Every structure is written in C-alpha cells, then in structure tokens.
Amino acid sequence: MAKTAEVVKPKYLIDEKGRKTAVVINLNDYKNLLEFIQLRLNNILAVALLGIVVEIVLVIILGLVINP
C-alpha cells in the first residue's frame, strides 16, 4: 500500500427512489483503506503517548524542584 491515500473506485447500490443505500468496494481497496486508517491511528496514538510521557516527566521534575 502507498503511504498516501489511494484512489478507491466505489460502486453504489441504489434503491428504487434513486438514493444511494450502500457502498461496495473490492477486497483489495478495503484492505488498503484499513491499513491506511491503522497507520494514521498509530501515528495519533504515538503522539498522544509522547505528550502524556512529557507531562508526567514535567510533573516529576516540578515536584523535585518544589519539594527537594
């Protein structure tokens, strides 16, 4: 899979009134979309965890400075 979003060519199921009721994509596109979403979520989680670790370290450092 490419590192950027790939073009997905969906097909639509249309009801009798002409409204789109479902989207159909092929299995390869589905797998690529899942990988893309997973990579983005992993990046978001990594940044969030880094922020939490930095905050904990700052609290510890401030605690040591205020109460030596």
C-alpha positions, 0 to 999 in steps of 0.5 A, a space after each residue: 500500500 502507498 503511504 498516501 491515500 489511494 484512489 478507491 473506485 466505489 460502486 453504489 447500490 441504489 434503491 428504487 427512489 434513486 438514493 444511494 443505500 450502500 457502498 461496495 468496494 473490492 477486497 483489495 481497496 478495503 484492505 488498503 483503506 484499513 491499513 491506511 486508517 491503522 497507520 494514521 491511528 498509530 501515528 495519533 496514538 504515538 503522539 498522544 503517548 509522547 505528550 502524556 510521557 512529557 507531562 508526567 516527566 514535567 510533573 516529576 521534575 516540578 515536584 523535585 524542584 518544589 519539594 527537594 
